Amino acid sequence: MAFQDKVLVCKDCGKEFVFTAGEQEFYAEKGFENEPGRCKACRDARKASRRDFGAKKGQRTLYDAVCADCGAETKVPFKPRNDRPVYCSECFQKHRVTSEF
């Protein structure tokens, strides 16, 4: 099948861009059925914004807590409740080792 360059309109910025014969061939080889809806600049901007969101999403909120065993102040990635003990890293490891056997 011979591909020819196509002019498409970006759904984000409304500008025309060329969907080259080479790109069409690549899409066909990969089994992609849809033509691109965004120009390269808008695709890159969208990818960058999704990466930025992922970085923000990955940041944890840490909460202050007091270890139920040794009384040391520590930080944990969950909001402590009074119905369950909270341990510092060192005491948590001790409890993990003893509970595995």
N, CA, C and O of each residue as an XYZ file, in Angstrom:
404
protein
N       0.850     -1.180      0.000
C       0.000      0.000      0.000
C       0.894      1.240      0.000
O       1.796      1.351      0.830
N       0.658      2.142     -0.895
C       1.462      3.362     -1.002
C       0.819      4.462     -0.169
O      -0.343      4.821     -0.358
N       1.607      4.976      0.747
C       1.104      6.052      1.606
C       1.483      7.398      1.003
O       2.513      7.529      0.341
N       0.644      8.387      1.240
C       0.929      9.751      0.812
C       0.753     10.680      2.002
O      -0.072     10.429      2.881
N       1.529     11.746      2.025
C       1.400     12.728      3.107
C      -0.041     13.234      3.181
O      -0.692     13.459      2.161
N      -0.522     13.407      4.425
C      -1.869     13.932      4.662
C      -1.761     15.164      5.542
O      -0.896     15.239      6.414
N      -2.630     16.117      5.314
C      -2.697     17.294      6.173
C      -3.847     17.076      7.146
O      -4.991     16.872      6.739
N      -3.526     17.123      8.448
C      -4.516     16.947      9.506
C      -4.599     18.224     10.326
O      -3.719     19.080     10.243
N      -5.660     18.351     11.121
C      -5.839     19.514     11.983
C      -5.733     19.058     13.438
O      -6.413     18.123     13.861
N      -4.870     19.732     14.192
C      -4.656     19.408     15.606
C      -5.901     19.743     16.411
O      -6.456     20.834     16.285
N      -6.341     18.793     17.247
C      -7.545     19.030     18.040
C      -7.297     19.927     19.252
O      -8.250     20.393     19.876
N      -6.040     20.175     19.590
C      -5.743     21.079     20.705
C      -5.560     22.526     20.249
O      -6.216     23.433     20.762
N      -4.669     22.734     19.288
C      -4.347     24.108     18.889
C      -5.045     24.532     17.593
O      -5.068     25.721     17.275
N      -5.613     23.587     16.842
C      -6.328     23.918     15.620
C      -5.441     24.165     14.408
O      -5.949     24.502     13.338
N      -4.144     24.007     14.548
C      -3.233     24.232     13.423
C      -3.135     22.963     12.575
O      -3.320     21.850     13.068
N      -2.842     23.157     11.302
C      -2.640     22.030     10.409
C      -1.234     21.456     10.613
O      -0.283     22.186     10.892
N      -1.129     20.136     10.467
C       0.179     19.480     10.496
C       0.163     18.335      9.503
O      -0.899     17.840      9.125
N       1.352     17.916      9.081
C       1.468     16.877      8.061
C       1.685     15.521      8.733
O       2.587     15.350      9.554
N       0.847     14.579      8.367
C       0.992     13.182      8.774
C       1.700     12.511      7.599
O       1.068     12.132      6.612
N       3.022     12.370      7.720
C       3.849     11.953      6.584
C       3.588     10.497      6.195
O       3.045      9.714      6.974
N       3.987     10.161      4.980
C       3.861      8.787      4.492
C       4.648      7.829      5.388
O       4.203      6.714      5.659
N       5.820      8.274      5.843
C       6.632      7.453      6.741
C       5.945      7.204      8.080
O       5.987      6.096      8.615
N       5.317      8.241      8.608
C       4.580      8.079      9.870
C       3.388      7.147      9.677
O       3.091      6.329     10.548
N       2.709      7.268      8.552
C       1.567      6.400      8.267
C       2.012      4.936      8.172
O       1.333      4.033      8.660
N       3.156      4.727      7.538
C       3.688      3.371      7.428
C       4.016      2.815      8.811
O       3.721      1.657      9.105
N       4.629      3.644      9.658
C       4.947      3.246     11.031
C       3.662      2.873     11.781
O       3.611      1.837     12.444
N       2.629      3.713     11.676
C       1.354      3.446     12.342
C       0.777      2.114     11.865
O       0.274      1.329     12.668
N       0.852      1.861     10.547
C       0.319      0.620      9.990
C       1.098     -0.587     10.510
O       0.497     -1.611     10.837
N       2.422     -0.483     10.590
C       3.256     -1.582     11.091
C       2.939     -1.902     12.547
O       2.942     -3.066     12.948
N       2.667     -0.872     13.331
C       2.368     -1.061     14.754
C       0.909     -1.467     15.000
O       0.535     -1.813     16.120
N       0.101     -1.421     13.954
C      -1.307     -1.794     14.101
C      -2.184     -0.675     14.632
O      -3.316     -0.920     15.047
N      -1.676      0.552     14.626
C      -2.480      1.689     15.086
C      -3.560      1.956     14.051
O      -3.268      2.046     12.858
N      -4.797      2.083     14.493
C      -5.905      2.293     13.572
C      -6.286      3.762     13.435
O      -6.847      4.158     12.413
N      -5.994      4.565     14.432
C      -6.379      5.982     14.414
C      -5.218      6.864     13.983
O      -4.061      6.601     14.311
N      -5.542      7.896     13.253
C      -4.542      8.897     12.889
C      -4.265      9.755     14.118
O      -5.107      9.838     15.012
N      -3.102     10.394     14.175
C      -2.823     11.267     15.329
C      -3.797     12.445     15.343
O      -4.151     12.977     14.290
N      -4.220     12.840     16.518
C      -5.151     13.955     16.657
C      -4.472     15.254     17.034
O      -5.087     16.321     16.997
N      -3.181     15.161     17.403
C      -2.456     16.353     17.846
C      -1.163     16.517     17.049
O      -0.552     15.538     16.619
N      -0.764     17.763     16.865
C       0.517     18.041     16.216
C       1.644     17.657     17.179
O       1.392     17.408     18.358
N       2.865     17.610     16.692
C       4.007     17.191     17.518
C       4.168     18.074     18.747
O       4.418     17.573     19.844
N       4.026     19.383     18.573
C       4.195     20.302     19.708
C       3.155     20.035     20.791
O       3.486     20.026     21.976
N       1.898     19.816     20.396
C       0.842     19.556     21.380
C       0.996     18.172     22.012
O       0.702     18.000     23.195
N       1.452     17.187     21.240
C       1.716     15.855     21.810
C       2.813     15.942     22.859
O       2.689     15.378     23.946
N       3.885     16.650     22.530
C       4.993     16.811     23.481
C       4.542     17.545     24.738
O       4.917     17.166     25.847
N       3.735     18.596     24.570
C       3.243     19.356     25.725
C       2.352     18.480     26.604
O       2.418     18.552     27.831
N       1.530     17.662     25.979
C       0.635     16.772     26.728
C       1.446     15.729     27.507
O       1.152     15.457     28.671
N       2.452     15.156     26.872
C       3.306     14.182     27.555
C       4.012     14.824     28.755
O       4.095     14.233     29.831
N       4.514     16.035     28.550
C       5.224     16.737     29.634
C       4.291     17.023     30.796
O       4.689     16.879     31.952
N       3.063     17.422     30.517
C       2.130     17.732     31.605
C       1.741     16.466     32.358
O       1.522     16.510     33.568
N       1.652     15.338     31.656
C       1.337     14.080     32.325
C       2.503     13.626     33.181
O       2.301     13.072     34.261
N       3.732     13.857     32.709
C       4.913     13.529     33.515
C       4.940     14.382     34.778
O       5.225     13.880     35.865
N       4.643     15.669     34.634
C       4.633     16.570     35.790
C       3.587     16.134     36.792
O       3.834     16.166     37.998
N       2.417     15.726     36.312
C       1.365     15.272     37.214
C       1.812     14.033     37.966
O       1.570     13.911     39.166
N       2.467     13.107     37.259
C       2.951     11.885     37.894
C       3.963     12.169     38.983
O       3.978     11.489     40.009
N       4.809     13.167     38.774
C       5.808     13.532     39.785
C       5.122     14.100     41.023
O       5.515     13.795     42.149
N       4.106     14.920     40.816
C       3.377     15.488     41.955
C       2.600     14.408     42.682
O       2.528     14.393     43.910
N       2.019     13.503     41.901
C       1.234     12.429     42.475
C       2.112     11.508     43.315
O       1.649     10.958     44.314
N       3.376     11.332     42.920
C       4.277     10.421     43.593
C       4.793     10.926     44.930
O       5.364     10.156     45.702
N       4.602     12.209     45.215
C       5.090     12.753     46.476
C       4.158     12.316     47.609
O       2.940     12.451     47.503
N       4.724     11.805     48.666
C       3.927     11.326     49.789
C       3.790     12.397     50.855
O       4.685     13.214     51.071
N       2.663     12.368     51.501
C       2.471     13.178     52.689
C       2.883     12.316     53.871
O       2.407     11.190     54.017
N       3.752     12.832     54.702
C       4.195     12.095     55.877
C       3.550     12.689     57.121
O       3.415     13.906     57.248
N       3.157     11.813     58.033
C       2.490     12.226     59.261
C       3.390     11.933     60.458
O       4.116     10.939     60.480
N       3.325     12.816     61.450
C       4.090     12.604     62.675
C       3.420     11.525     63.508
O       2.193     11.438     63.566
N       4.241     10.703     64.152
C       3.727      9.643     65.016
C       4.758      9.344     66.087
O       5.919      9.739     65.981
N       4.323      8.648     67.111
C       5.206      8.209     68.186
C       5.199      6.685     68.175
O       4.138      6.061     68.188
N       6.377      6.100     68.149
C       6.513      4.650     68.105
C       5.891      4.024     69.356
O       6.153      4.457     70.478
N       5.063      2.995     69.141
C       4.384      2.327     70.248
C       5.342      1.504     71.095
O       5.027      1.197     72.245
N       6.511      1.133     70.556
C       7.471      0.335     71.324
C       8.480      1.200     72.070
O       8.578      1.140     73.296
N       9.235      2.008     71.312
C      10.351      2.733     71.934
C      10.021      4.187     72.268
O      10.806      4.841     72.955
N       8.904      4.704     71.812
C       8.502      6.075     72.122
C       9.172      7.138     71.270
O       8.987      8.331     71.514
N       9.950      6.725     70.271
C      10.643      7.693     69.413
C       9.646      8.374     68.471
O       8.671      7.774     68.018
N       9.930      9.650     68.194
C       9.114     10.354     67.209
C       9.534      9.882     65.831
O      10.724      9.718     65.560
N       8.559      9.663     64.960
C       8.827      9.160     63.616
C       7.818      9.749     62.642
O       6.863     10.411     63.048
N       8.032      9.508     61.370
C       7.095      9.946     60.330
C       6.643      8.714     59.561
O       7.441      7.829     59.250
N       5.339      8.671     59.258
C       4.771      7.531     58.540
C       3.943      8.026     57.352
O       3.418      9.139     57.389
N       3.821      7.208     56.293
C       3.099      7.637     55.090
C       1.583      7.435     55.174
O       0.909      7.442     54.144
N       1.044      7.258     56.361
C      -0.405      7.114     56.544
C      -0.808      7.885     57.792
O       0.025      8.163     58.655
N      -2.075      8.225     57.882
C      -2.544      8.974     59.040
C      -2.762      7.991     60.196
O      -3.631      7.122     60.111
N      -1.989      8.121     61.259
C      -2.116      7.182     62.379
C      -3.495      7.264     63.036
O      -4.087      8.335     63.173
N      -3.979      6.087     63.434
C      -5.242      6.019     64.187
C      -4.924      5.459     65.566
O      -3.883      4.832     65.764
N      -5.801      5.681     66.490
C      -5.545      5.228     67.858
C      -5.836      3.751     68.071
O      -5.456      3.200     69.104
N      -6.494      3.097     67.130
C      -6.850      1.695     67.330
C      -5.750      0.712     66.925
O      -5.885     -0.491     67.146
N      -4.660      1.215     66.331
C      -3.568      0.341     65.912
C      -2.229      0.956     66.289
O      -2.074      2.176     66.229
N      -1.250      0.128     66.681
C       0.061      0.679     67.040
C       0.824      1.138     65.800
O       0.656      0.599     64.706
N       1.656      2.137     66.002
C       2.527      2.643     64.947
C       3.955      2.476     65.439
O       4.264      2.778     66.592
N       4.833      1.988     64.547
C       6.214      1.737     64.919
C       7.173      2.560     64.072
O       6.880      2.880     62.920
N       8.329      2.902     64.656
C       9.396      3.511     63.871
C       9.967      2.424     62.962
O       9.610      1.255     63.108
N      10.830      2.780     62.042
C      11.378      1.804     61.087
C      12.088      0.652     61.783
O      11.912     -0.510     61.416
N      12.884      0.978     62.782
C      13.651     -0.053     63.475
C      12.734     -1.044     64.199
O      12.920     -2.256     64.088
N      11.753     -0.537     64.936
C      10.841     -1.423     65.663
C       9.929     -2.176     64.700
O       9.576     -3.328     64.951
N       9.551     -1.537     63.610
C       8.724     -2.205     62.610
C       9.451     -3.426     62.065
O       8.846     -4.484     61.897
N      10.765     -3.284     61.784
C      11.544     -4.405     61.284
C      11.606     -5.530     62.315
O      11.528     -6.704     61.956
N      11.746     -5.179     63.592
C      11.773     -6.200     64.646
C      10.464     -6.973     64.686
O      10.462     -8.197     64.819
N       9.363     -6.265     64.573
C       8.039     -6.916     64.589
C       7.833     -7.777     63.342
O       7.203     -8.832     63.410
N       8.357     -7.331     62.218
C       8.231     -8.091     60.980
C       8.970     -9.424     61.086
O       8.454    -10.464     60.677
N      10.169     -9.382     61.633
C      10.993    -10.585     61.745
C      10.331    -11.571     62.706
O      10.268    -12.763     62.404
N       9.842    -11.110     63.842
C       9.238    -12.019     64.812
C       7.888    -12.557     64.340
O       7.523    -13.675     64.704
N       7.146    -11.806     63.551
C       5.843    -12.278     63.098
C       5.927    -13.232     61.917
O       4.944    -13.905     61.606
N       7.076    -13.309     61.250
C       7.248    -14.208     60.101
C       7.456    -15.638     60.537
O       7.254    -16.549     59.735
N       7.852    -15.876     61.777
C       8.142    -17.237     62.236
C       7.026    -17.813     63.030
O       7.118    -18.953     63.487
